[in-house]
Amino acid sequence: MNISIVVPVYNECENIANLHREINDMCVREGYTYEIIFVDDGSSDSSFQVAQSLTPITYMRLRKNFGQTAAMDAGIKAAKYDYIVTLDGDGQNDPADIPNLLKH
């Protein structure tokens, strides 16, 4: 299965690396072809610096804080696969739930 995972982030430097690892581990375990898209909604913390060390990742930076909906829209428009899953950047959504979601 080919999936795009879109994650809007705003000042989530404490969460980005762990969330990325959880998403990546799940996708590898499930055998997905995937892309991870983090959309930075104008963060003022070190989210960008943390993300630079992560792979695979597409990291988009909005020039200012436009809000979660705009960040999600930008990520969805950039997605290259037909199946798109959105997650919150604070880890509220568990990436381990994605396989069950895709079964439906």
Gaussian input, Z-matrix of N, CA and C with variables (Angstrom, degrees):
# hf/3-21g

backbone

0 1
 N
 C     1     B1
 C     2     B2     1     A1
 N     3     B3     2     A2     1     D1
 C     4     B4     3     A3     2     D2
 C     5     B5     4     A4     3     D3
 N     6     B6     5     A5     4     D4
 C     7     B7     6     A6     5     D5
 C     8     B8     7     A7     6     D6
 N     9     B9     8     A8     7     D7
 C    10    B10     9     A9     8     D8
 C    11    B11    10    A10     9     D9
 N    12    B12    11    A11    10    D10
 C    13    B13    12    A12    11    D11
 C    14    B14    13    A13    12    D12
 N    15    B15    14    A14    13    D13
 C    16    B16    15    A15    14    D14
 C    17    B17    16    A16    15    D15
 N    18    B18    17    A17    16    D16
 C    19    B19    18    A18    17    D17
 C    20    B20    19    A19    18    D18
 N    21    B21    20    A20    19    D19
 C    22    B22    21    A21    20    D20
 C    23    B23    22    A22    21    D21
 N    24    B24    23    A23    22    D22
 C    25    B25    24    A24    23    D23
 C    26    B26    25    A25    24    D24
 N    27    B27    26    A26    25    D25
 C    28    B28    27    A27    26    D26
 C    29    B29    28    A28    27    D27
 N    30    B30    29    A29    28    D28
 C    31    B31    30    A30    29    D29
 C    32    B32    31    A31    30    D30
 N    33    B33    32    A32    31    D31
 C    34    B34    33    A33    32    D32
 C    35    B35    34    A34    33    D33
 N    36    B36    35    A35    34    D34
 C    37    B37    36    A36    35    D35
 C    38    B38    37    A37    36    D36
 N    39    B39    38    A38    37    D37
 C    40    B40    39    A39    38    D38
 C    41    B41    40    A40    39    D39
 N    42    B42    41    A41    40    D40
 C    43    B43    42    A42    41    D41
 C    44    B44    43    A43    42    D42
 N    45    B45    44    A44    43    D43
 C    46    B46    45    A45    44    D44
 C    47    B47    46    A46    45    D45
 N    48    B48    47    A47    46    D46
 C    49    B49    48    A48    47    D47
 C    50    B50    49    A49    48    D48
 N    51    B51    50    A50    49    D49
 C    52    B52    51    A51    50    D50
 C    53    B53    52    A52    51    D51
 N    54    B54    53    A53    52    D52
 C    55    B55    54    A54    53    D53
 C    56    B56    55    A55    54    D54
 N    57    B57    56    A56    55    D55
 C    58    B58    57    A57    56    D56
 C    59    B59    58    A58    57    D57
 N    60    B60    59    A59    58    D58
 C    61    B61    60    A60    59    D59
 C    62    B62    61    A61    60    D60
 N    63    B63    62    A62    61    D61
 C    64    B64    63    A63    62    D62
 C    65    B65    64    A64    63    D63
 N    66    B66    65    A65    64    D64
 C    67    B67    66    A66    65    D65
 C    68    B68    67    A67    66    D66
 N    69    B69    68    A68    67    D67
 C    70    B70    69    A69    68    D68
 C    71    B71    70    A70    69    D69
 N    72    B72    71    A71    70    D70
 C    73    B73    72    A72    71    D71
 C    74    B74    73    A73    72    D72
 N    75    B75    74    A74    73    D73
 C    76    B76    75    A75    74    D74
 C    77    B77    76    A76    75    D75
 N    78    B78    77    A77    76    D76
 C    79    B79    78    A78    77    D77
 C    80    B80    79    A79    78    D78
 N    81    B81    80    A80    79    D79
 C    82    B82    81    A81    80    D80
 C    83    B83    82    A82    81    D81
 N    84    B84    83    A83    82    D82
 C    85    B85    84    A84    83    D83
 C    86    B86    85    A85    84    D84
 N    87    B87    86    A86    85    D85
 C    88    B88    87    A87    86    D86
 C    89    B89    88    A88    87    D87
 N    90    B90    89    A89    88    D88
 C    91    B91    90    A90    89    D89
 C    92    B92    91    A91    90    D90
 N    93    B93    92    A92    91    D91
 C    94    B94    93    A93    92    D92
 C    95    B95    94    A94    93    D93
 N    96    B96    95    A95    94    D94
 C    97    B97    96    A96    95    D95
 C    98    B98    97    A97    96    D96
 N    99    B99    98    A98    97    D97
 C   100   B100    99    A99    98    D98
 C   101   B101   100   A100    99    D99
 N   102   B102   101   A101   100   D100
 C   103   B103   102   A102   101   D101
 C   104   B104   103   A103   102   D102
 N   105   B105   104   A104   103   D103
 C   106   B106   105   A105   104   D104
 C   107   B107   106   A106   105   D105
 N   108   B108   107   A107   106   D106
 C   109   B109   108   A108   107   D107
 C   110   B110   109   A109   108   D108
 N   111   B111   110   A110   109   D109
 C   112   B112   111   A111   110   D110
 C   113   B113   112   A112   111   D111
 N   114   B114   113   A113   112   D112
 C   115   B115   114   A114   113   D113
 C   116   B116   115   A115   114   D114
 N   117   B117   116   A116   115   D115
 C   118   B118   117   A117   116   D116
 C   119   B119   118   A118   117   D117
 N   120   B120   119   A119   118   D118
 C   121   B121   120   A120   119   D119
 C   122   B122   121   A121   120   D120
 N   123   B123   122   A122   121   D121
 C   124   B124   123   A123   122   D122
 C   125   B125   124   A124   123   D123
 N   126   B126   125   A125   124   D124
 C   127   B127   126   A126   125   D125
 C   128   B128   127   A127   126   D126
 N   129   B129   128   A128   127   D127
 C   130   B130   129   A129   128   D128
 C   131   B131   130   A130   129   D129
 N   132   B132   131   A131   130   D130
 C   133   B133   132   A132   131   D131
 C   134   B134   133   A133   132   D132
 N   135   B135   134   A134   133   D133
 C   136   B136   135   A135   134   D134
 C   137   B137   136   A136   135   D135
 N   138   B138   137   A137   136   D136
 C   139   B139   138   A138   137   D137
 C   140   B140   139   A139   138   D138
 N   141   B141   140   A140   139   D139
 C   142   B142   141   A141   140   D140
 C   143   B143   142   A142   141   D141
 N   144   B144   143   A143   142   D142
 C   145   B145   144   A144   143   D143
 C   146   B146   145   A145   144   D144
 N   147   B147   146   A146   145   D145
 C   148   B148   147   A147   146   D146
 C   149   B149   148   A148   147   D147
 N   150   B150   149   A149   148   D148
 C   151   B151   150   A150   149   D149
 C   152   B152   151   A151   150   D150
 N   153   B153   152   A152   151   D151
 C   154   B154   153   A153   152   D152
 C   155   B155   154   A154   153   D153
 N   156   B156   155   A155   154   D154
 C   157   B157   156   A156   155   D155
 C   158   B158   157   A157   156   D156
 N   159   B159   158   A158   157   D157
 C   160   B160   159   A159   158   D158
 C   161   B161   160   A160   159   D159
 N   162   B162   161   A161   160   D160
 C   163   B163   162   A162   161   D161
 C   164   B164   163   A163   162   D162
 N   165   B165   164   A164   163   D163
 C   166   B166   165   A165   164   D164
 C   167   B167   166   A166   165   D165
 N   168   B168   167   A167   166   D166
 C   169   B169   168   A168   167   D167
 C   170   B170   169   A169   168   D168
 N   171   B171   170   A170   169   D169
 C   172   B172   171   A171   170   D170
 C   173   B173   172   A172   171   D171
 N   174   B174   173   A173   172   D172
 C   175   B175   174   A174   173   D173
 C   176   B176   175   A175   174   D174
 N   177   B177   176   A176   175   D175
 C   178   B178   177   A177   176   D176
 C   179   B179   178   A178   177   D177
 N   180   B180   179   A179   178   D178
 C   181   B181   180   A180   179   D179
 C   182   B182   181   A181   180   D180
 N   183   B183   182   A182   181   D181
 C   184   B184   183   A183   182   D182
 C   185   B185   184   A184   183   D183
 N   186   B186   185   A185   184   D184
 C   187   B187   186   A186   185   D185
 C   188   B188   187   A187   186   D186
 N   189   B189   188   A188   187   D187
 C   190   B190   189   A189   188   D188
 C   191   B191   190   A190   189   D189
 N   192   B192   191   A191   190   D190
 C   193   B193   192   A192   191   D191
 C   194   B194   193   A193   192   D192
 N   195   B195   194   A194   193   D193
 C   196   B196   195   A195   194   D194
 C   197   B197   196   A196   195   D195
 N   198   B198   197   A197   196   D196
 C   199   B199   198   A198   197   D197
 C   200   B200   199   A199   198   D198
 N   201   B201   200   A200   199   D199
 C   202   B202   201   A201   200   D200
 C   203   B203   202   A202   201   D201
 N   204   B204   203   A203   202   D202
 C   205   B205   204   A204   203   D203
 C   206   B206   205   A205   204   D204
 N   207   B207   206   A206   205   D205
 C   208   B208   207   A207   206   D206
 C   209   B209   208   A208   207   D207
 N   210   B210   209   A209   208   D208
 C   211   B211   210   A210   209   D209
 C   212   B212   211   A211   210   D210
 N   213   B213   212   A212   211   D211
 C   214   B214   213   A213   212   D212
 C   215   B215   214   A214   213   D213
 N   216   B216   215   A215   214   D214
 C   217   B217   216   A216   215   D215
 C   218   B218   217   A217   216   D216
 N   219   B219   218   A218   217   D217
 C   220   B220   219   A219   218   D218
 C   221   B221   220   A220   219   D219
 N   222   B222   221   A221   220   D220
 C   223   B223   222   A222   221   D221
 C   224   B224   223   A223   222   D222
 N   225   B225   224   A224   223   D223
 C   226   B226   225   A225   224   D224
 C   227   B227   226   A226   225   D225
 N   228   B228   227   A227   226   D226
 C   229   B229   228   A228   227   D227
 C   230   B230   229   A229   228   D228
 N   231   B231   230   A230   229   D229
 C   232   B232   231   A231   230   D230
 C   233   B233   232   A232   231   D231
 N   234   B234   233   A233   232   D232
 C   235   B235   234   A234   233   D233
 C   236   B236   235   A235   234   D234
 N   237   B237   236   A236   235   D235
 C   238   B238   237   A237   236   D236
 C   239   B239   238   A238   237   D237
 N   240   B240   239   A239   238   D238
 C   241   B241   240   A240   239   D239
 C   242   B242   241   A241   240   D240
 N   243   B243   242   A242   241   D241
 C   244   B244   243   A243   242   D242
 C   245   B245   244   A244   243   D243
 N   246   B246   245   A245   244   D244
 C   247   B247   246   A246   245   D245
 C   248   B248   247   A247   246   D246
 N   249   B249   248   A248   247   D247
 C   250   B250   249   A249   248   D248
 C   251   B251   250   A250   249   D249
 N   252   B252   251   A251   250   D250
 C   253   B253   252   A252   251   D251
 C   254   B254   253   A253   252   D252
 N   255   B255   254   A254   253   D253
 C   256   B256   255   A255   254   D254
 C   257   B257   256   A256   255   D255
 N   258   B258   257   A257   256   D256
 C   259   B259   258   A258   257   D257
 C   260   B260   259   A259   258   D258
 N   261   B261   260   A260   259   D259
 C   262   B262   261   A261   260   D260
 C   263   B263   262   A262   261   D261
 N   264   B264   263   A263   262   D262
 C   265   B265   264   A264   263   D263
 C   266   B266   265   A265   264   D264
 N   267   B267   266   A266   265   D265
 C   268   B268   267   A267   266   D266
 C   269   B269   268   A268   267   D267
 N   270   B270   269   A269   268   D268
 C   271   B271   270   A270   269   D269
 C   272   B272   271   A271   270   D270
 N   273   B273   272   A272   271   D271
 C   274   B274   273   A273   272   D272
 C   275   B275   274   A274   273   D273
 N   276   B276   275   A275   274   D274
 C   277   B277   276   A276   275   D275
 C   278   B278   277   A277   276   D276
 N   279   B279   278   A278   277   D277
 C   280   B280   279   A279   278   D278
 C   281   B281   280   A280   279   D279
 N   282   B282   281   A281   280   D280
 C   283   B283   282   A282   281   D281
 C   284   B284   283   A283   282   D282
 N   285   B285   284   A284   283   D283
 C   286   B286   285   A285   284   D284
 C   287   B287   286   A286   285   D285
 N   288   B288   287   A287   286   D286
 C   289   B289   288   A288   287   D287
 C   290   B290   289   A289   288   D288
 N   291   B291   290   A290   289   D289
 C   292   B292   291   A291   290   D290
 C   293   B293   292   A292   291   D291
 N   294   B294   293   A293   292   D292
 C   295   B295   294   A294   293   D293
 C   296   B296   295   A295   294   D294
 N   297   B297   296   A296   295   D295
 C   298   B298   297   A297   296   D296
 C   299   B299   298   A298   297   D297
 N   300   B300   299   A299   298   D298
 C   301   B301   300   A300   299   D299
 C   302   B302   301   A301   300   D300
 N   303   B303   302   A302   301   D301
 C   304   B304   303   A303   302   D302
 C   305   B305   304   A304   303   D303
 N   306   B306   305   A305   304   D304
 C   307   B307   306   A306   305   D305
 C   308   B308   307   A307   306   D306
 N   309   B309   308   A308   307   D307
 C   310   B310   309   A309   308   D308
 C   311   B311   310   A310   309   D309

   B1=1.4477
   B2=1.5218
   B3=1.3095
   B4=1.4627
   B5=1.5235
   B6=1.3476
   B7=1.4580
   B8=1.5242
   B9=1.3154
   B10=1.4589
   B11=1.5201
   B12=1.3142
   B13=1.4601
   B14=1.5191
   B15=1.3285
   B16=1.4610
   B17=1.5277
   B18=1.3363
   B19=1.4604
   B20=1.5317
   B21=1.3397
   B22=1.4583
   B23=1.5309
   B24=1.3248
   B25=1.4683
   B26=1.5208
   B27=1.3174
   B28=1.4560
   B29=1.5292
   B30=1.3184
   B31=1.4710
   B32=1.5249
   B33=1.3054
   B34=1.4675
   B35=1.5329
   B36=1.3314
   B37=1.4643
   B38=1.5302
   B39=1.3040
   B40=1.4721
   B41=1.5288
   B42=1.3274
   B43=1.4616
   B44=1.5279
   B45=1.3207
   B46=1.4606
   B47=1.5281
   B48=1.3014
   B49=1.4753
   B50=1.5232
   B51=1.3117
   B52=1.4600
   B53=1.5243
   B54=1.3242
   B55=1.4662
   B56=1.5240
   B57=1.3070
   B58=1.4594
   B59=1.5252
   B60=1.3339
   B61=1.4691
   B62=1.5275
   B63=1.3260
   B64=1.4658
   B65=1.5275
   B66=1.3223
   B67=1.4689
   B68=1.5217
   B69=1.3169
   B70=1.4582
   B71=1.5334
   B72=1.3235
   B73=1.4674
   B74=1.5209
   B75=1.3299
   B76=1.4616
   B77=1.5213
   B78=1.3174
   B79=1.4654
   B80=1.5329
   B81=1.3102
   B82=1.4703
   B83=1.5222
   B84=1.3254
   B85=1.4725
   B86=1.5353
   B87=1.3305
   B88=1.4624
   B89=1.5323
   B90=1.3233
   B91=1.4596
   B92=1.5198
   B93=1.3267
   B94=1.4584
   B95=1.5295
   B96=1.3027
   B97=1.4502
   B98=1.5197
   B99=1.3314
   B100=1.4602
   B101=1.5171
   B102=1.3102
   B103=1.4537
   B104=1.5217
   B105=1.3190
   B106=1.4622
   B107=1.5237
   B108=1.3250
   B109=1.4638
   B110=1.5251
   B111=1.3162
   B112=1.4590
   B113=1.5234
   B114=1.3166
   B115=1.4591
   B116=1.5264
   B117=1.3192
   B118=1.4581
   B119=1.5235
   B120=1.3138
   B121=1.4602
   B122=1.5259
   B123=1.3324
   B124=1.4573
   B125=1.5215
   B126=1.3194
   B127=1.4680
   B128=1.5197
   B129=1.3320
   B130=1.4594
   B131=1.5257
   B132=1.3258
   B133=1.4593
   B134=1.5343
   B135=1.3073
   B136=1.4608
   B137=1.5320
   B138=1.3211
   B139=1.4668
   B140=1.5260
   B141=1.3256
   B142=1.4586
   B143=1.5239
   B144=1.3071
   B145=1.4558
   B146=1.5221
   B147=1.3162
   B148=1.4689
   B149=1.5236
   B150=1.3135
   B151=1.4676
   B152=1.5202
   B153=1.3368
   B154=1.4648
   B155=1.5325
   B156=1.3130
   B157=1.4638
   B158=1.5258
   B159=1.3190
   B160=1.4634
   B161=1.5229
   B162=1.3228
   B163=1.4583
   B164=1.5257
   B165=1.2764
   B166=1.4544
   B167=1.5261
   B168=1.3228
   B169=1.4669
   B170=1.5255
   B171=1.3133
   B172=1.4540
   B173=1.5185
   B174=1.3097
   B175=1.4551
   B176=1.5158
   B177=1.3067
   B178=1.4562
   B179=1.5260
   B180=1.3220
   B181=1.4699
   B182=1.5244
   B183=1.3213
   B184=1.4630
   B185=1.5297
   B186=1.3152
   B187=1.4590
   B188=1.5270
   B189=1.3297
   B190=1.4643
   B191=1.5213
   B192=1.3108
   B193=1.4545
   B194=1.5252
   B195=1.3447
   B196=1.4572
   B197=1.5256
   B198=1.3309
   B199=1.4515
   B200=1.5194
   B201=1.3089
   B202=1.4631
   B203=1.5270
   B204=1.3186
   B205=1.4690
   B206=1.5211
   B207=1.3159
   B208=1.4641
   B209=1.5263
   B210=1.3152
   B211=1.4684
   B212=1.5257
   B213=1.3228
   B214=1.4662
   B215=1.5256
   B216=1.3277
   B217=1.4531
   B218=1.5298
   B219=1.3149
   B220=1.4656
   B221=1.5301
   B222=1.3199
   B223=1.4620
   B224=1.5163
   B225=1.3151
   B226=1.4652
   B227=1.5264
   B228=1.3065
   B229=1.4684
   B230=1.5270
   B231=1.3210
   B232=1.4676
   B233=1.5267
   B234=1.3293
   B235=1.4640
   B236=1.5177
   B237=1.3275
   B238=1.4598
   B239=1.5267
   B240=1.3188
   B241=1.4720
   B242=1.5255
   B243=1.3309
   B244=1.4625
   B245=1.5235
   B246=1.3247
   B247=1.4653
   B248=1.5193
   B249=1.3326
   B250=1.4583
   B251=1.5181
   B252=1.3232
   B253=1.4613
   B254=1.5182
   B255=1.3181
   B256=1.4610
   B257=1.5247
   B258=1.3223
   B259=1.4656
   B260=1.5188
   B261=1.3192
   B262=1.4603
   B263=1.5258
   B264=1.3095
   B265=1.4546
   B266=1.5124
   B267=1.3323
   B268=1.4605
   B269=1.5171
   B270=1.3367
   B271=1.4579
   B272=1.5186
   B273=1.3096
   B274=1.4694
   B275=1.5201
   B276=1.3343
   B277=1.4632
   B278=1.5226
   B279=1.3180
   B280=1.4585
   B281=1.5246
   B282=1.3302
   B283=1.4553
   B284=1.5340
   B285=1.3153
   B286=1.4648
   B287=1.5241
   B288=1.3335
   B289=1.4665
   B290=1.5282
   B291=1.3149
   B292=1.4622
   B293=1.5330
   B294=1.3354
   B295=1.4797
   B296=1.5359
   B297=1.3105
   B298=1.4746
   B299=1.5162
   B300=1.3164
   B301=1.4478
   B302=1.5283
   B303=1.3139
   B304=1.4638
   B305=1.5311
   B306=1.3122
   B307=1.4657
   B308=1.5222
   B309=1.3258
   B310=1.4695
   B311=1.4978
   A1=108.74
   A2=116.35
   A3=122.99
   A4=108.98
   A5=116.67
   A6=119.32
   A7=111.44
   A8=114.26
   A9=122.76
   A10=106.71
   A11=116.32
   A12=120.92
   A13=107.37
   A14=115.69
   A15=123.08
   A16=108.92
   A17=115.20
   A18=120.86
   A19=109.58
   A20=117.85
   A21=118.59
   A22=108.76
   A23=116.56
   A24=120.33
   A25=110.02
   A26=114.74
   A27=121.20
   A28=107.42
   A29=115.74
   A30=121.71
   A31=111.71
   A32=114.94
   A33=121.67
   A34=112.16
   A35=117.92
   A36=120.05
   A37=112.18
   A38=117.79
   A39=121.44
   A40=112.42
   A41=117.29
   A42=121.00
   A43=114.77
   A44=117.30
   A45=120.92
   A46=113.22
   A47=117.87
   A48=120.46
   A49=111.19
   A50=117.53
   A51=120.76
   A52=111.12
   A53=117.14
   A54=120.69
   A55=110.29
   A56=117.48
   A57=121.47
   A58=110.60
   A59=116.77
   A60=120.99
   A61=111.22
   A62=117.57
   A63=121.42
   A64=111.13
   A65=117.00
   A66=120.80
   A67=110.02
   A68=116.80
   A69=121.85
   A70=111.20
   A71=117.15
   A72=121.20
   A73=111.69
   A74=116.88
   A75=121.09
   A76=110.58
   A77=117.70
   A78=121.22
   A79=111.26
   A80=116.94
   A81=120.48
   A82=110.05
   A83=116.15
   A84=121.15
   A85=111.24
   A86=116.77
   A87=121.13
   A88=112.73
   A89=117.15
   A90=120.70
   A91=114.01
   A92=117.30
   A93=121.37
   A94=111.30
   A95=116.05
   A96=122.20
   A97=103.44
   A98=117.34
   A99=117.87
   A100=112.55
   A101=113.12
   A102=121.88
   A103=107.35
   A104=115.34
   A105=122.12
   A106=106.61
   A107=115.40
   A108=120.91
   A109=108.77
   A110=116.59
   A111=121.62
   A112=106.97
   A113=116.75
   A114=121.69
   A115=107.60
   A116=115.47
   A117=122.56
   A118=108.69
   A119=115.80
   A120=122.38
   A121=111.39
   A122=116.21
   A123=120.76
   A124=114.57
   A125=117.72
   A126=121.25
   A127=111.74
   A128=115.56
   A129=121.44
   A130=111.44
   A131=116.91
   A132=120.92
   A133=109.27
   A134=118.08
   A135=122.35
   A136=113.29
   A137=117.31
   A138=120.70
   A139=111.70
   A140=117.47
   A141=121.42
   A142=111.01
   A143=117.99
   A144=121.47
   A145=111.34
   A146=117.04
   A147=120.86
   A148=109.50
   A149=117.11
   A150=121.69
   A151=112.39
   A152=118.29
   A153=121.18
   A154=112.44
   A155=117.16
   A156=120.33
   A157=112.80
   A158=117.92
   A159=121.99
   A160=111.45
   A161=115.05
   A162=121.04
   A163=108.83
   A164=120.64
   A165=128.15
   A166=110.03
   A167=114.97
   A168=119.73
   A169=109.38
   A170=114.34
   A171=121.60
   A172=104.38
   A173=116.93
   A174=121.36
   A175=108.97
   A176=115.42
   A177=121.59
   A178=107.88
   A179=116.46
   A180=120.80
   A181=109.61
   A182=115.75
   A183=120.33
   A184=108.07
   A185=117.57
   A186=120.96
   A187=113.68
   A188=116.69
   A189=120.85
   A190=107.76
   A191=116.04
   A192=121.32
   A193=110.08
   A194=115.56
   A195=121.57
   A196=112.36
   A197=117.60
   A198=122.02
   A199=111.86
   A200=114.82
   A201=121.64
   A202=112.57
   A203=117.17
   A204=119.79
   A205=111.32
   A206=117.52
   A207=120.74
   A208=111.24
   A209=117.03
   A210=120.56
   A211=110.62
   A212=116.43
   A213=120.57
   A214=110.35
   A215=116.98
   A216=121.69
   A217=111.07
   A218=117.33
   A219=121.10
   A220=110.50
   A221=116.86
   A222=120.63
   A223=112.60
   A224=116.52
   A225=120.38
   A226=110.23
   A227=117.04
   A228=120.21
   A229=111.89
   A230=117.29
   A231=121.43
   A232=112.76
   A233=117.75
   A234=121.72
   A235=111.31
   A236=116.07
   A237=119.27
   A238=113.43
   A239=117.95
   A240=119.68
   A241=111.08
   A242=115.40
   A243=120.95
   A244=113.00
   A245=116.46
   A246=120.00
   A247=108.66
   A248=115.43
   A249=121.70
   A250=108.21
   A251=115.52
   A252=122.51
   A253=107.42
   A254=116.89
   A255=120.78
   A256=109.17
   A257=115.00
   A258=122.31
   A259=108.38
   A260=117.13
   A261=121.36
   A262=109.38
   A263=116.53
   A264=121.66
   A265=114.54
   A266=117.56
   A267=120.09
   A268=113.23
   A269=117.51
   A270=120.56
   A271=113.49
   A272=117.42
   A273=121.34
   A274=111.19
   A275=116.60
   A276=121.78
   A277=108.24
   A278=116.45
   A279=121.73
   A280=109.92
   A281=118.30
   A282=120.66
   A283=113.55
   A284=117.05
   A285=121.41
   A286=111.82
   A287=118.14
   A288=121.95
   A289=112.57
   A290=117.73
   A291=120.90
   A292=112.51
   A293=120.44
   A294=118.50
   A295=112.85
   A296=117.69
   A297=120.14
   A298=110.65
   A299=117.66
   A300=121.71
   A301=110.14
   A302=117.23
   A303=121.32
   A304=112.69
   A305=117.97
   A306=120.98
   A307=111.22
   A308=116.40
   A309=120.01
   A310=109.60
   D1=141.47
   D2=179.06
   D3=-106.23
   D4=122.76
   D5=-178.12
   D6=-135.39
   D7=148.99
   D8=171.09
   D9=-110.70
   D10=130.59
   D11=178.53
   D12=-112.74
   D13=117.19
   D14=-175.37
   D15=-107.47
   D16=127.33
   D17=-177.93
   D18=-130.92
   D19=106.67
   D20=173.02
   D21=-74.60
   D22=136.45
   D23=179.81
   D24=-130.24
   D25=143.67
   D26=174.77
   D27=-144.38
   D28=110.12
   D29=-178.49
   D30=52.86
   D31=53.66
   D32=-178.42
   D33=-115.29
   D34=31.20
   D35=-176.04
   D36=-57.29
   D37=-28.61
   D38=-179.87
   D39=-74.91
   D40=-19.52
   D41=-172.91
   D42=-110.09
   D43=-21.68
   D44=-169.90
   D45=-58.57
   D46=-49.77
   D47=-175.11
   D48=-62.96
   D49=-45.01
   D50=-179.32
   D51=-65.90
   D52=-44.08
   D53=179.14
   D54=-62.71
   D55=-43.43
   D56=177.99
   D57=-59.15
   D58=-45.60
   D59=178.85
   D60=-60.07
   D61=-44.50
   D62=179.71
   D63=-62.70
   D64=-42.98
   D65=178.85
   D66=-64.55
   D67=-49.36
   D68=-178.73
   D69=-59.87
   D70=-47.30
   D71=179.99
   D72=-59.33
   D73=-44.10
   D74=-179.97
   D75=-63.96
   D76=-44.57
   D77=-178.05
   D78=-64.60
   D79=-41.49
   D80=177.73
   D81=-64.90
   D82=-45.93
   D83=-179.73
   D84=-59.18
   D85=-39.45
   D86=-177.25
   D87=-84.87
   D88=-9.19
   D89=178.82
   D90=75.70
   D91=26.25
   D92=179.54
   D93=-76.72
   D94=148.98
   D95=160.84
   D96=-89.58
   D97=127.34
   D98=-168.34
   D99=-150.78
   D100=163.04
   D101=168.36
   D102=-135.32
   D103=146.45
   D104=177.16
   D105=-114.28
   D106=120.52
   D107=-179.03
   D108=-116.27
   D109=113.64
   D110=172.66
   D111=-100.30
   D112=128.80
   D113=178.83
   D114=-113.42
   D115=110.19
   D116=-179.16
   D117=-81.64
   D118=116.08
   D119=-176.07
   D120=-91.59
   D121=53.32
   D122=176.30
   D123=78.61
   D124=34.53
   D125=-179.39
   D126=-57.94
   D127=146.68
   D128=176.13
   D129=-109.51
   D130=3.81
   D131=178.28
   D132=-99.67
   D133=-159.06
   D134=-176.64
   D135=-95.35
   D136=26.79
   D137=-180.00
   D138=-54.46
   D139=-44.21
   D140=-178.78
   D141=-63.02
   D142=-43.55
   D143=-179.65
   D144=-63.62
   D145=-40.52
   D146=177.99
   D147=-64.09
   D148=-45.37
   D149=-176.50
   D150=-64.24
   D151=-28.80
   D152=-178.90
   D153=-61.07
   D154=-22.04
   D155=-179.11
   D156=-90.89
   D157=-1.48
   D158=-174.45
   D159=-98.34
   D160=145.60
   D161=175.50
   D162=-151.86
   D163=141.66
   D164=-6.28
   D165=-78.31
   D166=146.44
   D167=178.18
   D168=-162.45
   D169=144.31
   D170=164.73
   D171=-111.17
   D172=121.45
   D173=-176.65
   D174=-117.49
   D175=115.35
   D176=-179.91
   D177=-106.91
   D178=138.35
   D179=178.57
   D180=-118.41
   D181=119.91
   D182=173.27
   D183=-81.70
   D184=144.87
   D185=-172.02
   D186=-69.10
   D187=-19.60
   D188=175.42
   D189=-154.51
   D190=176.67
   D191=-179.30
   D192=-77.92
   D193=106.23
   D194=179.11
   D195=-99.29
   D196=-11.84
   D197=-179.50
   D198=106.05
   D199=161.16
   D200=-174.89
   D201=-60.09
   D202=-40.91
   D203=-178.08
   D204=-62.18
   D205=-44.16
   D206=178.81
   D207=-64.98
   D208=-40.58
   D209=178.39
   D210=-64.51
   D211=-43.08
   D212=178.32
   D213=-62.77
   D214=-42.95
   D215=179.46
   D216=-61.11
   D217=-43.22
   D218=179.37
   D219=-62.26
   D220=-42.46
   D221=179.53
   D222=-67.41
   D223=-40.59
   D224=179.12
   D225=-65.39
   D226=-40.92
   D227=178.64
   D228=-65.19
   D229=-29.04
   D230=179.90
   D231=-84.54
   D232=-14.36
   D233=-176.30
   D234=-63.86
   D235=140.75
   D236=-177.91
   D237=-104.69
   D238=-8.98
   D239=-179.03
   D240=-106.55
   D241=158.07
   D242=-177.60
   D243=-68.91
   D244=-35.69
   D245=179.35
   D246=-92.63
   D247=123.02
   D248=-178.44
   D249=-123.12
   D250=127.36
   D251=176.95
   D252=-116.00
   D253=133.43
   D254=177.31
   D255=-109.47
   D256=141.93
   D257=177.53
   D258=-132.79
   D259=156.36
   D260=173.27
   D261=-82.58
   D262=147.33
   D263=-178.28
   D264=-73.16
   D265=-13.79
   D266=-177.92
   D267=-89.97
   D268=5.17
   D269=178.73
   D270=82.85
   D271=9.67
   D272=-179.44
   D273=-61.43
   D274=-35.36
   D275=178.35
   D276=-97.68
   D277=134.46
   D278=-178.08
   D279=-89.08
   D280=119.55
   D281=177.48
   D282=-57.41
   D283=-24.13
   D284=178.36
   D285=-64.62
   D286=-16.89
   D287=178.47
   D288=-82.01
   D289=-11.95
   D290=-175.23
   D291=-60.31
   D292=-45.06
   D293=-179.77
   D294=-58.04
   D295=-39.58
   D296=178.03
   D297=-66.67
   D298=-39.30
   D299=177.54
   D300=-60.86
   D301=-45.04
   D302=-177.56
   D303=-68.86
   D304=-24.40
   D305=177.35
   D306=-65.54
   D307=-28.20
   D308=-178.94
   D309=-80.69

